Amino acid sequence: MRKFTLNLTYVAIQSALFILSTQAYAKQESVELGTVTVKAKKEAYRQQNEVTGLGKITKNSKDLEKEQVQNIRELTRYDPGISVVEQGRGASSGYSIRGVDRNRVALLVDGLPQIQSYKSISPLAQGGAINEIEYENIRSIEFSKGASSQEYGSGALGGAVGFRTKNPDDVIKEGQNWGLDSKTAYVSKNKQFSESLSFAGRSGGFEALVQYTHRKGKETEIHKDATNVRQSFYRVVPKDLNLDKNQRDNWFVFQDECPTGQGSNPGCVPRPIVRGAKVVKDSTNAKDYTGDGRIPPNPMKYQSGSWLFKLAYHFSPKHSVNTVFEQTKQRYDIQDMTQEKYAGLERNSKGQLDPRKTEIAYSLFGRNFYPDDPTQAIGYGNTLNPSLVQSAYWSQARFFDERHTKRRLGVGYQYKSENDKGIFDRLNLNLDQQDIRLLTKVHNLNCSRYPYIDKNCKVTPDKRDSNANYERNIYKERHKQVQLSFEKDLEIGKTQHLFNLSMSYDRMRSNHKRDQFERTYLVYSKEDRSEHPYYDVGNRDKDVGYYNSGTYKYPRIIGKRQAIVVHNSYCKSDTDYEKRKDFTDCSAHITKGQHYAIGLSDRIFIGDKLDLGLGARYDYHRFKSDDDWIDAGKHKNFSWNTGLTVRPIEHIALSYRVSNGFRVPSFDEMFGRRVPGANDSKYWRRALLKKKLTSEKALNQEVGVAFNGDFGVLEVSYFDNRYRDLIVSAKEKGLDGIHGFYNLQSINLNGVNLLGKLNWHGIWSALPDGLYSNLAYNRIKVKNVDTKPNYVFVRSPVLDAIQPERYVASLGYDEPNGKWGMNYILTYSKAKKASELIGRTAYYTDDVVKGVTNQRTRPWYIYDVIGYYTFAKHFTVRGGIYNLMNRKYSTWEAVRQTAVTSVIPVYNRGHASYAAPGRNYVLSLEAKF
């Protein structure tokens, strides 16, 4: 039987046939159903949830198209104060807003929380990424800067990002009952090619949307000038062969090739022994260089595929139901070229590379005999542990695999009242199940012949001294969520009220498991499992004498031991592995939770002079786990939001907003810090259960003034943010102190934000209609940081998450009929402040002041030009030239990866490695029917 495979063509054809067949059926039943239905599309705006709009930025799908957004980094390119947290392996770990990042900035899609940034304790396969969102699926985005838990719940400490996915109305064109969109784009800086195709239709009471998006690309290139160098390195090679035929203990034959040590066959021709190794200096171009100080980014291949399907049925103008299916898969394949592929040098007591020490070590512990090539003689390692033997014959290589999968299935019900005298005007009920799975795997390989590298190489008996290490971590989150909201528009006297009552219930499950943690290597002979592949049989003549033994005339006879491949799992390397609770624990760590929330908000409009917003919300979280080491518990939080806008005179609005936020402990914080040697004993368990984490807290206050009129809109605001009970890793003072997570820190900061759009035609009518400028500015200043006393191995809060002061200004033009347009954009960033990178670490004896990185960024500026042109009514070409002047600079978001506080710190690369791309291009073609 032929296997059926779901593909884009099939789904598009079937969807089209479904809509057309439904239309045909409808025409047979009633001519009235042939009427084209026109629906107004509701666009997101800054005051949709909160009356002041302070700290809010909204983007609709048209904005994403115009800004040519292809990934998470480009989404906030022109929004100062919002930056992306680099995970270090192609992915990201969320956003940074108002001085905090990762799990302290909430991410939701259609009200569903996305996966947390979970950083395991593995030294290499620790992940820390989030699932990135496919932006072709998105119809609108709201960035809420400042504490926003009344709107977004847990995690909205520094802010939140709320995404809404597309509906059929976003593809169906006005005056039609169907729509077909296609988009093809190419990005030069990472050679990414993307394609997206969507089809939607409406007939009778049915609506449907199906969309598929595929992306394929590579690593983001840095400025070409940074790589126009040759890099030198030292490597270990065989020592020169001694060809003196009279030199004793210098010549040998293999027993299996020449059993008696003499004969005419080629195997009986004596060969010289390799006496240790020597160090040589070599060089290569920057692209091929491996090891410390590598400049270009690691090679990466990226692929993603995303499906979005929605189907709705309207029983009547009042009642409708819908279903949604979403699946996105992302794949990152990276080679870590900071791992030197050659046999490198050892370091001396000062941490310096020491050629002499290296040569002595290889001479003492190196292989002396070889079957095929002299370089195979340089096997060197621990004489007591066969698994630790390394060989210069095999290239050393490291690869990382990141696999992200998101699957969501949901159903919904909507009710719209036709009578404004009802208890409520609108009701929305949604039930969703969302599963997100992140897999991180590291391959450490020593099984490809130098200088070649093969990710698929295996350790086999014929590859003497080869070995490989593998580690794989899988983190999964599941949410089963019910959301119910009631809305009511009501006039009371001269005031208009927009009431919203929301309730939700979420059953969640977190599962972290290290399901592969092993080393594959060779031992020799079944009897003693020796690390030595060879043994000395002796000479063919026992009476040759001391000075003739091993000469060309009387070579030594060397036997080969049988090679055996050993697979050693660290998960089960001893009988007590089930009791382990440190990084070698390979059991599944499951945490289950329940979350209840109820919220009420009222937006009050008193004439055209005064707007008042009031909101309150209660959240209850309860977690449990079969693992006693997990800090499960209950968390009750009350959040609120108040906003006030006053318009004393026309064109001027004064606003004030105050709100709070909270974050319950993340799943990896509940898991705790499992230090090496921890085991399931009474001492460890009793000590760990002493501590209980509480929710982090935040308070946000913001005041602003806005000017609007024919000239456009200009808003300036001042904000003050205060964070309390922030969770950090530390150790209690005292002999019985436990290393774990504690609520210890607080941060106070303030800043200024500016947003504006100027209409030059409104300022001076002589200028063309459609000429405009966008303005944006953000600055954050740290007021105070504090850490509770009586804890050690904890650093005072370091504000590396703060984006340096940044300005964005543009001059653009949109032809009034929307046929073409272009925008010339200037971005200027100040340097990262050194004071924000220095922290005080507490130890038992004293505090030490130390920076989290020795690298910063200088001030920089770039120009971008983007534009579009619409032709033949249905087609639009968009293009952009970024870093137009090909300037050399580095963003703080990239350089921040060198900080010890980053998700996956990078210590062995120079500043040039974080250079931004040079001049680069984006080109796309859109077709909309």
JOWO-V946688 format. One record per pair of residues at least 4 apart in sequence whose C-alpha atoms are under 7 Angstrom apart, sorted by the first residue. I is the first residue (numbers start at 1). J is the second residue. Records with the same first field share a line. If there is no record, write none. Layout:
BEGIN
I->J  J
END
This chain:
BEGIN
6->10
7->11
8->12  212
9->13
10->14
11->15
12->16  199
13->17
14->18
15->19
16->20
17->21
18->22
19->23  201  202  203
20->24
21->25
22->26  203
23->27  203
24->28
25->29
26->30  33  204
27->31  33  34
33->204
36->175  176  177
38->174  175
43->60
44->48  58  60  140
45->58
46->53  56  57  58
47->51  52  53
50->613  643
51->603  611  612  613  643
52->643  644  645  655  657
55->144  145  146
56->142  143  144  145
57->142  143  144
58->141  142  143
59->63  64  140  141  142
60->64  139  140  141
61->65  138  139  140
62->66
63->67
64->68  69
65->69
69->74  75
70->74
71->75
73->77  84
76->82  83
78->808
79->776
80->776  777  778  806  807
81->97  98  778  803
82->95  96  97
83->95  96  97  803
84->94  95  96  893
85->92  93  94  95  96  893
86->91  92  93  893  894  897
87->91  92  93  128  129  903  904
88->897  904
90->332
91->129
92->129  130
93->102  117  128  129  130
94->102  130
95->101  102  105
96->100  101  102  105  801
97->101  105  145  158  159
98->145  146  158  802
99->799  801  802
100->104  158  801
101->105  801
102->117
103->116  117  155
104->155  156  157  158  663
105->155  156  157  158  159  160
106->155  156  159  160  161
107->113  114  160  161  162
108->112  113  114  161  162  163
109->113  162  163  164
110->163  164  165
115->130  131  436  477
116->130
117->128  129  130
118->128  668
119->126  127  128  668
120->126  127
121->126  583
122->126  583
124->442
125->440  441  442  471  472  473
127->440
128->903
131->404
134->306
137->165  166  308
138->163  164  165  166
139->164  165  166
140->163  164
141->162  163  164
142->161  162  163
143->160  161  162
144->148  159  160  161
145->158  159  160
146->157  158  159  700
147->156  157  158  159  659  660  661  698  699  700
148->152  156  157  159  160  659  660  661
149->153  154  156  639  660  661  662
150->615  616  617  639  640  641
152->156  160
154->662  663  664
155->662  663
156->160  661  662  663
157->661  662  663  698
166->170
167->209
168->172  200  201  207  208  209
171->179  180  181  200
172->176  177  178  179  200  201
173->178  179
177->201  202  203
178->200  201  202
179->199  200  201  929
180->198  199  200  928  929
181->197  198  199  927  928  929
182->196  197  198  926  927  928
183->195  196  197  924  925  926  927
184->194  195  196  924  925  926
185->193  194  195  923  924  925
186->191  192  193  194  922  923  924
187->191  192  193  921  922  923
188->192  920  921  922
189->220  221  917  920
190->217  218  219  220  221
191->217  218
192->215  216  217  218
193->215  216  217
194->214  215  216
195->213  214  215
196->212  213  214
197->211  212  213
198->210  211  212
199->209  210  211
200->208  209  210
201->207  208  209
202->206  207  208
203->207
205->313  314  315
206->312  313  314
207->311  312  313
208->310  311  312
209->309  310  311
210->308  309  310
211->307  308  309
212->306  307  308
213->305  306  307
214->304  305  306
215->303  304  305
216->302  303  304
217->301  302  303
218->300  301  302
219->297  299  300  301
221->297  917
222->296  915  916  917  918
223->888  915  916  917  918
224->228  918
226->912
227->286  295  296
229->285  286
230->283  284  285  286
231->283  284  285  286  289
232->281  282  283  284
233->281  282  283
234->279  280  281  282  344  345
235->279  280  281  342  343  344  345
236->277  278  279  280  343  344
237->277  278  279  375
238->274  276  277  278  374  375  378
239->274  275  276  277  278
241->272  274
242->272
243->272
245->551  552
246->551  552
247->551
248->547  548  549  550  551
249->549  550  551
250->272  273  550  551
251->270  271  272  273  550  551  552  555  556
252->270  271  272  273  550  555  556  557  558
253->258  261  267  268  270  271  555  556  557  558
254->258  557  558  559
255->259  557  558  559
257->267  268
258->262  267  268
260->540
261->268  540  555  557
262->268
263->268
264->268
270->552  555
273->368  369
274->368  369  374  377
275->363  368
276->362  363  366  378
277->359  362  363  378
278->359
279->355  359
284->288  289
285->289
286->295  296
287->296
289->294
290->294  337  338  339  340  341
291->337  338  339  340
292->338  908  909
293->908  909  910
294->338  909
295->909  910  912  913
296->913
297->913
298->334  335  336  337
299->334  335
300->332  333  334  335
301->332  333  334
302->331  332  333
303->330  331  332
304->329  330  331
305->328  329  330
306->327  328  329
307->326  327  328
308->325  326  327
309->324  325  326
310->323  324  325
311->322  323  324
312->321  322  323
313->320  321  322
314->319  320  321
315->319  320
316->320
318->415  416  417
319->414  415  416
320->413  414  415
321->412  413  414
322->411  412  413
323->410  411  412
324->409  410  411
325->408  409  410
326->407  408  409
327->406  407  408
328->405  406  407
329->404  405  406
330->403  404  405
331->402  403  404
332->401  402  403
333->400  401  402
334->399  400  401
335->398  399  400
336->398  399
339->397  398
340->396
341->395  396  397
342->392  395  396
343->392
345->353  354  355  358
346->353  354  357  358
347->351  352  353  354
348->352  353  354
354->358
355->359
356->360
357->361
358->362
359->363
360->364
361->365
362->366  380
365->380  381
366->378  379  380
367->377  378  379  380
368->377
369->377
370->374  376  377
375->392  393
376->391  392  393
378->391  392  393
379->389  390  391  392  465
380->389  390  391
381->388  389  390
382->386  388  389
383->531
386->523  530  531
387->521
389->465
390->465
391->465  466
393->449  450
394->446  447  448  449  450  466
395->446  447  448  449  450  451  452  453
396->445  446
397->444  445  446  453
398->443  444  445
399->442  443  444
400->441  442  443
401->440  441  442
402->439  440  441
403->438  439  440
404->437  438  439
405->436  437  438
406->435  436  437
407->434  435  436
408->433  434  435
409->432  433  434
410->431  432  433
411->430  431  432
412->429  430  431
413->428  429  430
414->427  428  429
415->426  427  428
416->425  426  427
417->425  426
420->425
424->486  487  488
425->487  488  489
426->486  487  488
427->485  486  487
428->484  485  486
429->483  484  485
430->482  483  484
431->481  482  483
432->480  481  482
433->479  480  481
434->478  479  480
435->477  478  479
436->476  477  478
437->475  476  477
438->474  475  476
439->473  474  475
440->472  473  474
441->471  472  473
442->470  471  472
443->469  470  471
444->468  469  470
445->467  468  469
446->466  467  468
447->457  458  459  466  467
448->452  453  454  457
459->463  466  467  468  520  521
460->565
461->563  564  565
465->522
466->521
467->520  521
468->519  520  521
469->518  519  520
470->516  517  518  519
471->516  517  518
472->514  515  516  517
473->513  514  515
474->512  513  514
475->511  512  513
476->510  511  512
477->509  510  511
478->508  509  510
479->506  507  508  509
480->506  507  508
481->505  506  507
482->504  505  506
483->503  504  505
484->502  503  504
485->500  501  502  503
486->500  501  502
487->499  500  501
488->498  499  500
489->497  498  499
490->496  497  498
491->495  496  497
492->496
494->606  607
495->604  605  606  607
496->604  605  606
497->602  603  604  605
498->602  603  604
499->601  602  603
500->600  601  602
501->599  600  601
502->598  599  600
503->597  598  599
504->596  597  598
505->595  596  597
506->594  595  596
507->593  594  595
508->592  593  594
509->591  592  593
510->590  591  592
511->588  589  590  591
512->588  589  590
513->586  587  588  589
514->586
515->586
517->569  570  571
518->567  568  569  570
519->567  568  569
520->565  566  567  568
521->565  566  567
522->563  564  565  566
523->529  530  531  563  564  565
524->529  530  531  532  533  561  562  563  564
525->529  530  561  562  563
533->560  561
534->558  559  560  561
535->558  559  560
536->557  558  559
537->557  558  559
538->556  557
539->549  554  555  556  557
544->548  549
545->549
548->554
549->554  555  556
550->554  555  556
551->555
569->573
570->584
571->577  584  585  586
572->577
573->577
579->679  680
580->584  585  678  679  680
581->585  674  678  679  680
582->674  675  676  677  678  679
583->674  676
589->627
590->625
591->623  624  625
592->623  624  625
593->622  623  624
594->621  622  623
595->620  621  622
596->619  620  621
597->618  619  620
598->617  618  619
599->616  617  618
600->615  616  617
601->614  615  616
602->613  614  615
603->612  613  614
604->611  612  613
605->610  611  612
606->610  611
609->646  647  648
610->645  646  647
611->644  645  646
612->643  644  645
613->642  643  644
614->641  642  643
615->640  641  642
616->639  640  641
617->638  639  640
618->637  638  639
619->636  637  638
620->635  636  637
621->634  635  636
622->633  634  635
623->632  633  634
624->632  633
625->630  632
629->671  685  688
630->670  671  672
631->670  671  692
632->670
635->664  695
639->660  661
640->659  660
641->658  659  660
642->657  658  659
643->656  657  658
644->655  656  657
645->653  654  655  656
646->653  654  655
647->652  653  654
648->652  653
651->707  708  709
652->706  707  708
653->705  706  707
654->704  705  706
655->703  704  705
656->702  703  704
657->701  702  703
658->700  701  702
659->699  700  701
660->698  699  700
661->697  698  699
662->695  696  697  698
663->695  696  697
664->694  695  696
665->669  670  693  695
666->670
667->671
668->672
669->741
672->740  741
673->739  740  741
674->678
678->684
679->684
680->684  685
681->685
682->686
683->687
684->688
685->689
686->690
687->738
693->742  743
694->743
696->724  725  726
697->723  724  725
698->722  723  724
699->721  722  723
700->720  721  722
701->719  720  721
702->717  718  719  720
703->717  718  719
704->715  716  717  718
705->715  716  717
706->714  715  716
707->713  714  715
708->712  713  714
709->713
710->762  763
711->758  759  760  762  763
712->757  758  759
713->756  757  758
714->755  756  757
715->754  755  756
716->753  754  755
717->752  753  754
718->751  752  753
719->750  751  752
720->749  750  751
721->748  749  750
722->747  748  749
723->746  747  748
724->745  746  747
725->743  744  745  746
726->743  744  745  746
727->741  742  743  744  745
728->741  742  743  744
729->740  741  742  794
730->739  740  741  742  791  792  793  794
731->737  738  739  740  791  792  793
732->737  738  739  790  791  792
733->737  790  791  792
744->787  788
745->786  787  788  797
746->785  786  787
747->784  785  786
748->782  783  784  785
749->780  781  782  783  784
750->780  781  782
751->779  780  781
752->778  779  780
753->777  778  779
754->776  777  778
755->775  776  777
756->774  775  776
757->772  773  774  775
758->772  773  774
759->763  771  772  773
760->764  767  771  772
761->765  766  767  768  769  771
769->816
770->813  814  815  816
771->812  813  814
772->811  812  813
773->809  810  811  812
774->809  810  811
775->808  809  810
776->807  808  809
777->806  807  808
778->805  806  807
779->805  806
785->797
786->796
787->796
792->842  843  844
793->841  842  843
794->841  842
795->839  840  841  842
796->839  840  841
797->839
798->836  837  838  839
799->836  837
800->836  837
804->829  830  831  832
805->829  830
806->828  829  830
807->827  828  829
808->826  827  828
809->825  826  827
810->823  824  825  826
811->823  824  825
812->822  823  824
813->821  822  823
814->818  820  821  822
815->819  820  821
819->869  870
820->868  869  870
821->867  868  869
822->866  867  868
823->865  866  867
824->864  865  866
825->863  864  865
826->862  863  864
827->861  862  863
828->860  861  862
829->859  860  861
830->858  859  860
831->857  858  859
832->856  857  858  892
834->838
837->851  852  853
838->849  850  851  852
839->849  850  851
840->847  848  849  850
841->847  848  849
842->846  847  848
843->847
852->899  900  901
853->898  899  900
856->895
857->890  891  892
860->889
862->883  887
863->882  883  884  885
864->881  882  883  884
865->880  881  882
866->879  880  881
867->878  879  880
868->876  877  878  879
869->876  877  878
870->875  876  877
871->875  876
874->927  928  929
875->926  927  928
876->925  926  927
877->924  925  926
878->923  924  925
879->922  923  924
880->921  922  923
881->919  920  921  922
882->919  920  921
883->887  918  919  920
884->919
885->919
886->918  919
887->918
888->918
889->915  916
890->894  914  915  916
891->895  916
892->896
894->914
895->914
896->902
897->902  905  906
898->905  906  907
899->905
900->905
909->913
END
